[in-house]
Amino acid sequence: MAAEPIYRLTPQTIVGNLIEAFPFLIEELGRFNPHYRALQDPEQRKLNASQATLEMASMRGGVTVDAMMQFIAGAVQQHTGRTLIIDGAFTQTVSQERLDAFRQIMKKLHAGGTLAEAQRDFALLVRQSAPGEIAEMEQYLIKEGVPVSDIKHMCDVHLQVVNPTLEKVAIDVPSGHPVHTFMSENRLIELAVSHVKAIMEAANNAPTPTANPEAWKELVTYLDKLGEIDKHYLRKEHQIFSYLERYGFTGPSTVMWATHDDIRAHLKAVREACKAQDTDFVAANLPPVLNAILMMIQKEESILLPTAMKLLSEEDWIAIKKAESEIGYMEAYSPGSEWKHAGVSGAPVTKASDGLLNMDVGALTLEQVNLLLTNLPVELSYVDENDTVRYYSNQKHKIFARTPDAIGRKVQNCHPPKSVHLVNKILSDFRTGRRDVAEFWIPFNEMFVHIRYFAIRDKDGKYRGSLEVVQDVSGIRALEGERRLLAEE
């Protein structure tokens, strides 16, 4: 008799029924925890999965049943677009009554209610609420279809309301652990903000390059230090957010990414105005940027990092640690090495076969294919027909930040919220055959970058994914005349 269709996850859900409904979980659960790689053996699967509940399986794997259900729901969402209802897990830790009250306050604010009234109502709720419940509120609203831009607007107000009572959660991790690195960088950010505020206050919030030349020079220096915040945000976006998605935690991450982009844009504008000696712009726009940066630290340490510590496994943190140097750290910070972790993340590394791969024309070894792709003067990334990132060429010097955490992630989640509509438009046009190529060119970090997307189709014309090709064409644009002889090095 066929198993009942699965729409709800509970601790008593049978693992075998899950795998029958969603076969891709065989591989996904192995990624979640090495203990579950045994499910890839048909005999072991038959023996262990047919009667085991998720609660039993979680105890055998040494993980919480909540984390396991969140991971499964996230994997099903990624592969099928289907949302599973979870009973007894992370998303059900707050009372429905409190969630409803939270929702109404936020909606009332968005509809034009006064901040004073919201503060009074919020104070009663926040004193009874854990930081994770605030994150749940964002998650619920996004799942209900409220646009991220609206959520972000409400969150800006929401942070003003809860900031006096929202405390950073004490997290005790050794140096070298990714969370320790994030928190240590936050101390550097706070120090830079403190210096900038002191410079502004010493000049009555209106320093000028003529009246305060040394102060103005120091202001430029510390704003450049704050510019390093981009690496901090990139690691959050491409690593922490990526792993939280696998556990079904997406809403607050999406909102936070949108706020990152706002901070980046405003900080860039202030830095440029400072170098252009536009004193009026700096005086008017610098204080709000500094406040936004500090509020982001507050939300990071009271909501995001505690949630990540609750949901992510030791193996997840090891994988994040191994890849974080791909993006790098703030200039003044070097991670410590006290964190001693056991095991190695991911699937066991196996030696690539030395056999030849028959190509359309010729034959190459797997090593030769990899060497060719990583030595091209362009960066490549491939997204399959299900919008899942499957590959990128791992050049030593990358134009855009990429880490292995992107593999298996939905491509929409690899882009800032403000550009997701454009990603979906391109992919939709590729699927329907409306277009085969999309291209853009932008100035970026003193480069001129050409970005092209190509629809990939098989011999029958069936859509099989898209290829992104990224190239710095600054040198090409500067070419003139001709060169017919080999240049001397």
TILOFI-205672 format. One line per 2 residues: their letters; for each residue x, y, z of C-alpha. Coordinates in steps of 0.25 Angstrom, whole numbers, plus 5000, padded with zeros to 4 digits. Layout:
BEGIN
a) X,Y,Z | ...
END
This chain:
BEGIN
ma) 5000,5000,5000 | 5006,5014,4996
ae) 5009,5023,5007 | 5000,5035,5010
pi) 5005,5048,5003 | 5014,5056,5012
yr) 5009,5070,5015 | 5014,5071,5029
lt) 5026,5068,5037 | 5026,5063,5051
pq) 5036,5056,5060 | 5028,5043,5057
ti) 5029,5044,5042 | 5035,5031,5036
vg) 5048,5034,5029 | 5045,5023,5019
nl) 5032,5030,5015 | 5040,5043,5013
ie) 5050,5037,5004 | 5039,5030,4996
af) 5032,5043,4994 | 5045,5051,4992
pf) 5057,5042,4987 | 5067,5054,4986
li) 5067,5054,5001 | 5076,5041,5001
ee) 5087,5050,4996 | 5083,5063,5004
lg) 5082,5056,5017 | 5096,5051,5015
rf) 5101,5065,5013 | 5093,5069,5025
np) 5101,5059,5034 | 5111,5048,5030
hy) 5103,5038,5039 | 5092,5038,5028
ra) 5101,5034,5017 | 5097,5020,5020
lq) 5084,5023,5014 | 5091,5023,5000
dp) 5093,5008,5002 | 5079,5001,4997
eq) 5081,4990,5008 | 5084,4999,5019
rk) 5072,5008,5015 | 5063,4997,5015
ln) 5068,4992,5028 | 5068,5006,5035
as) 5058,5015,5029 | 5046,5007,5027
qa) 5041,5008,5042 | 5050,5019,5047
tl) 5044,5032,5051 | 5050,5046,5050
em) 5052,5046,5065 | 5059,5033,5065
as) 5068,5037,5053 | 5072,5050,5059
mr) 5076,5043,5072 | 5084,5033,5064
gg) 5091,5045,5057 | 5093,5053,5069
vt) 5085,5065,5064 | 5072,5071,5069
vd) 5059,5067,5062 | 5056,5082,5060
am) 5069,5084,5052 | 5066,5071,5044
mq) 5052,5075,5041 | 5056,5089,5037
fi) 5067,5084,5028 | 5057,5074,5021
ag) 5047,5085,5019 | 5058,5094,5013
av) 5063,5083,5004 | 5048,5080,4999
qq) 5046,5095,4997 | 5059,5096,4988
ht) 5056,5084,4980 | 5041,5085,4978
gr) 5036,5099,4982 | 5027,5092,4992
tl) 5025,5096,5006 | 5024,5086,5017
ii) 5017,5089,5030 | 5026,5086,5042
dg) 5020,5082,5055 | 5028,5084,5068
af) 5040,5090,5062 | 5047,5104,5061
tq) 5035,5111,5054 | 5025,5107,5065
tv) 5033,5112,5077 | 5024,5125,5079
sq) 5010,5125,5082 | 5000,5128,5071
er) 4994,5139,5080 | 5007,5146,5081
ld) 5010,5145,5066 | 4997,5150,5063
af) 4999,5162,5072 | 5013,5164,5066
rq) 5007,5164,5052 | 4996,5174,5055
im) 5006,5184,5062 | 5016,5183,5050
kk) 5004,5185,5040 | 4999,5196,5048
lh) 5012,5203,5047 | 5013,5201,5032
ag) 4999,5207,5030 | 5004,5220,5037
gt) 5002,5217,5052 | 5010,5226,5061
la) 5024,5221,5066 | 5020,5225,5080
ea) 5008,5216,5080 | 5015,5205,5074
qr) 5026,5206,5085 | 5016,5205,5096
df) 5010,5192,5090 | 5023,5186,5086
al) 5029,5188,5100 | 5019,5178,5105
lv) 5022,5168,5095 | 5037,5169,5094
rq) 5039,5167,5109 | 5032,5153,5107
sa) 5039,5150,5094 | 5052,5143,5091
pg) 5061,5149,5079 | 5057,5137,5071
ei) 5043,5141,5071 | 5045,5154,5065
ae) 5052,5146,5053 | 5040,5137,5052
me) 5031,5149,5050 | 5039,5153,5038
qy) 5039,5139,5033 | 5024,5138,5035
li) 5021,5151,5028 | 5030,5148,5016
ke) 5023,5134,5014 | 5010,5141,5015
gv) 5014,5149,5002 | 5018,5162,5008
pv) 5029,5168,4999 | 5043,5169,5005
sd) 5043,5184,5002 | 5031,5185,5011
ik) 5037,5176,5022 | 5050,5184,5022
hm) 5042,5197,5024 | 5035,5191,5036
cd) 5048,5185,5041 | 5055,5199,5041
vh) 5043,5203,5050 | 5043,5190,5058
lq) 5058,5192,5061 | 5056,5206,5066
vv) 5045,5200,5075 | 5052,5188,5081
np) 5066,5193,5081 | 5065,5198,5096
tl) 5061,5184,5100 | 5067,5175,5090
ek) 5080,5170,5096 | 5092,5163,5089
va) 5092,5148,5093 | 5104,5143,5099
id) 5111,5133,5090 | 5123,5126,5095
vp) 5132,5121,5084 | 5147,5120,5082
sg) 5155,5129,5073 | 5155,5123,5059
hp) 5141,5119,5059 | 5133,5127,5048
vh) 5124,5133,5059 | 5135,5138,5067
tf) 5141,5144,5054 | 5128,5151,5052
ms) 5127,5156,5066 | 5141,5161,5066
en) 5140,5168,5053 | 5127,5175,5059
rl) 5136,5180,5071 | 5145,5186,5060
ie) 5133,5193,5053 | 5128,5198,5066
la) 5142,5204,5069 | 5143,5211,5055
vs) 5129,5216,5057 | 5133,5222,5070
hv) 5145,5229,5064 | 5136,5235,5053
ka) 5126,5240,5063 | 5137,5246,5072
im) 5142,5254,5060 | 5128,5259,5056
ea) 5125,5263,5071 | 5139,5270,5072
an) 5135,5279,5060 | 5120,5281,5065
na) 5116,5271,5054 | 5121,5279,5043
pt) 5136,5278,5040 | 5142,5284,5028
pt) 5155,5282,5021 | 5159,5296,5022
an) 5155,5299,5037 | 5158,5284,5042
pe) 5169,5279,5032 | 5174,5268,5041
aw) 5161,5264,5046 | 5156,5263,5031
ke) 5168,5254,5027 | 5165,5245,5039
lv) 5150,5245,5035 | 5154,5240,5021
ty) 5163,5229,5028 | 5153,5223,5037
ld) 5142,5223,5026 | 5151,5215,5018
kl) 5153,5206,5029 | 5138,5204,5030
ge) 5138,5201,5015 | 5144,5188,5019
id) 5130,5184,5025 | 5127,5179,5011
kh) 5135,5166,5013 | 5127,5164,5026
yl) 5114,5165,5019 | 5118,5157,5007
rk) 5122,5145,5017 | 5108,5146,5023
eh) 5101,5146,5010 | 5109,5135,5003
qi) 5111,5126,5015 | 5102,5128,5027
fs) 5090,5131,5019 | 5093,5120,5010
yl) 5093,5110,5021 | 5081,5116,5028
er) 5073,5114,5015 | 5076,5099,5016
yg) 5068,5099,5029 | 5057,5107,5023
ft) 5061,5120,5030 | 5060,5130,5019
gp) 5052,5142,5022 | 5060,5150,5032
st) 5073,5147,5023 | 5066,5153,5011
vm) 5062,5165,5019 | 5076,5167,5025
wa) 5083,5166,5011 | 5074,5177,5006
th) 5078,5185,5018 | 5093,5182,5015
dd) 5091,5188,5001 | 5085,5200,5006
ir) 5097,5202,5016 | 5107,5199,5005
ah) 5100,5210,4996 | 5099,5220,5006
lk) 5113,5218,5012 | 5119,5219,4998
av) 5112,5232,4995 | 5117,5238,5008
re) 5131,5233,5005 | 5131,5239,4991
ac) 5125,5252,4997 | 5136,5253,5007
ka) 5147,5252,4997 | 5140,5262,4988
qd) 5139,5271,5001 | 5124,5272,5000
td) 5122,5276,5015 | 5107,5278,5015
fv) 5105,5264,5009 | 5114,5258,5019
aa) 5108,5265,5031 | 5094,5261,5027
nl) 5096,5247,5023 | 5107,5241,5031
pp) 5100,5240,5044 | 5088,5231,5039
vl) 5099,5222,5032 | 5106,5220,5045
na) 5093,5217,5053 | 5089,5207,5042
il) 5102,5200,5043 | 5101,5199,5058
mm) 5087,5194,5057 | 5091,5183,5048
iq) 5101,5178,5058 | 5090,5178,5068
ke) 5081,5170,5060 | 5093,5161,5055
es) 5097,5157,5070 | 5083,5157,5076
il) 5076,5149,5065 | 5084,5144,5053
lp) 5096,5138,5060 | 5088,5131,5071
ta) 5079,5125,5061 | 5091,5120,5053
mk) 5097,5114,5065 | 5084,5107,5068
ll) 5081,5101,5054 | 5095,5099,5048
se) 5103,5086,5050 | 5117,5085,5054
ed) 5120,5080,5040 | 5113,5093,5034
wi) 5122,5101,5042 | 5134,5094,5037
ai) 5130,5096,5023 | 5128,5111,5025
kk) 5142,5112,5032 | 5148,5105,5020
ae) 5142,5114,5010 | 5142,5128,5017
se) 5156,5131,5013 | 5151,5131,4998
ig) 5144,5145,5002 | 5154,5149,5013
ym) 5153,5157,5025 | 5153,5172,5029
ea) 5167,5177,5027 | 5171,5179,5042
ys) 5166,5165,5046 | 5172,5151,5046
pg) 5165,5139,5051 | 5170,5132,5063
se) 5173,5117,5063 | 5167,5112,5077
wk) 5155,5105,5070 | 5158,5090,5069
ha) 5148,5083,5061 | 5147,5068,5059
gv) 5145,5062,5045 | 5145,5068,5031
sg) 5133,5075,5024 | 5126,5069,5012
ap) 5127,5056,5005 | 5140,5049,5005
vt) 5150,5054,4995 | 5153,5043,4985
ka) 5164,5044,4974 | 5159,5048,4961
sd) 5160,5037,4950 | 5171,5038,4941
gl) 5162,5032,4929 | 5159,5041,4917
ln) 5146,5048,4915 | 5141,5047,4901
md) 5137,5061,4897 | 5129,5065,4884
vg) 5143,5066,4878 | 5155,5060,4885
al) 5157,5055,4899 | 5162,5061,4912
tl) 5164,5056,4926 | 5156,5062,4937
eq) 5169,5069,4942 | 5171,5075,4928
vn) 5156,5080,4927 | 5158,5087,4941
ll) 5171,5093,4937 | 5165,5099,4924
lt) 5153,5104,4931 | 5160,5111,4943
nl) 5171,5117,4933 | 5161,5124,4924
pv) 5161,5139,4924 | 5147,5139,4928
el) 5139,5134,4941 | 5128,5123,4938
sy) 5117,5118,4946 | 5106,5108,4942
vd) 5092,5108,4947 | 5083,5096,4944
en) 5069,5095,4938 | 5064,5095,4952
dt) 5071,5108,4955 | 5081,5101,4965
vr) 5095,5106,4964 | 5104,5094,4960
yy) 5118,5099,4957 | 5127,5111,4956
sn) 5141,5112,4951 | 5150,5114,4963
qk) 5160,5125,4958 | 5170,5130,4968
hk) 5166,5144,4966 | 5151,5146,4965
if) 5143,5158,4961 | 5131,5155,4969
ar) 5131,5147,4982 | 5128,5133,4981
tp) 5129,5121,4991 | 5126,5106,4990
da) 5114,5109,4999 | 5107,5114,4986
ig) 5107,5100,4981 | 5093,5094,4982
rk) 5087,5107,4985 | 5076,5113,4977
vq) 5082,5124,4968 | 5071,5134,4973
nc) 5077,5133,4987 | 5091,5137,4982
hp) 5086,5151,4978 | 5082,5163,4986
pk) 5067,5164,4987 | 5066,5176,4978
sv) 5072,5169,4966 | 5064,5155,4968
hl) 5053,5160,4958 | 5063,5162,4947
vn) 5069,5148,4950 | 5055,5142,4949
ki) 5052,5150,4936 | 5065,5145,4929
ls) 5062,5130,4933 | 5048,5131,4929
df) 5052,5137,4915 | 5062,5126,4914
rt) 5052,5115,4917 | 5042,5120,4907
gr) 5052,5123,4896 | 5049,5138,4896
rd) 5064,5140,4897 | 5077,5132,4897
va) 5086,5143,4902 | 5086,5154,4912
ef) 5097,5164,4915 | 5101,5175,4924
wi) 5114,5184,4926 | 5117,5191,4939
pf) 5129,5199,4945 | 5133,5191,4957
ne) 5145,5192,4967 | 5153,5200,4957
mf) 5150,5190,4946 | 5140,5190,4934
vh) 5132,5177,4935 | 5125,5170,4924
ir) 5114,5160,4929 | 5107,5151,4919
yf) 5097,5140,4921 | 5095,5129,4911
ai) 5083,5119,4910 | 5088,5105,4910
rd) 5080,5095,4901 | 5082,5081,4898
kd) 5082,5075,4884 | 5067,5074,4884
gk) 5066,5089,4888 | 5062,5086,4902
yr) 5066,5096,4912 | 5077,5090,4921
gs) 5081,5103,4929 | 5089,5116,4928
le) 5103,5119,4927 | 5109,5132,4933
vv) 5122,5138,4927 | 5128,5149,4934
qd) 5141,5157,4929 | 5148,5169,4932
vs) 5149,5176,4919 | 5157,5189,4923
gi) 5169,5185,4915 | 5161,5181,4903
ra) 5154,5194,4903 | 5167,5202,4904
le) 5173,5195,4891 | 5176,5203,4879
ge) 5183,5201,4866 | 5189,5187,4864
rr) 5199,5178,4869 | 5205,5167,4860
ll) 5218,5164,4867 | 5220,5157,4880
ae) 5222,5167,4891 | 5234,5167,4900
e) 5231,5163,4915
END
